């Protein structure tokens, strides 16, 4: 059984260098995959790695 680690929206915002509100907007638009736990969202570390890697590769192409 794989163990998944999740981050809060505040942690995601710090890692991506954006505001917490921007994280919520990206979740709502489907740009960031998240699960809802009660009133909060949780984003898997794997999802954040993919976003960072995608942005890094996109910057290399520019």
C-alpha positions in Angstrom: 0.0 0.0 0.0 1.5 3.3 -1.1 1.6 6.2 1.4 0.7 9.6 0.0 1.8 12.8 1.6 -0.4 15.8 1.3 0.2 19.5 1.7 -2.1 22.3 2.8 -3.1 25.2 0.6 -0.8 27.5 2.6 2.2 25.1 2.1 1.4 24.8 -1.7 1.3 28.6 -1.9 4.7 28.9 -0.3 6.2 26.2 -2.6 4.8 27.8 -5.8 5.4 31.4 -4.7 1.8 32.4 -5.1 -0.9 33.5 -2.7 -3.2 31.1 -0.9 -6.2 32.6 -2.8 -4.4 31.9 -6.1 -4.0 28.2 -5.0 -7.8 28.1 -4.3 -8.5 29.6 -7.7 -6.2 27.1 -9.5 -7.9 24.2 -7.6 -11.3 25.5 -8.7 -10.2 25.8 -12.3 -8.7 22.3 -12.2 -5.1 23.5 -12.7 -4.2 21.9 -9.4 -5.6 18.5 -8.4 -6.7 18.5 -4.8 -9.0 16.6 -2.5 -11.4 18.2 -0.1 -11.1 17.3 3.6 -13.9 19.0 5.5 -13.6 22.7 4.7 -10.0 22.4 3.5 -8.1 21.2 0.5 -5.1 18.8 0.4 -2.7 18.6 -2.5 -0.5 15.6 -2.9 3.3 16.1 -3.0 3.4 14.2 -6.3 1.0 16.8 -7.8 3.2 19.7 -6.7 6.4 17.9 -8.0 4.6 17.6 -11.4 3.7 21.3 -11.4 7.2 22.4 -10.5 8.7 20.1 -13.1 6.3 21.2 -15.8 7.0 24.9 -15.0 10.8 24.2 -15.0 10.7 22.4 -18.3 8.5 25.2 -19.8 11.1 27.8 -18.7 13.9 25.8 -20.2 12.1 25.9 -23.6 11.7 29.7 -23.5 
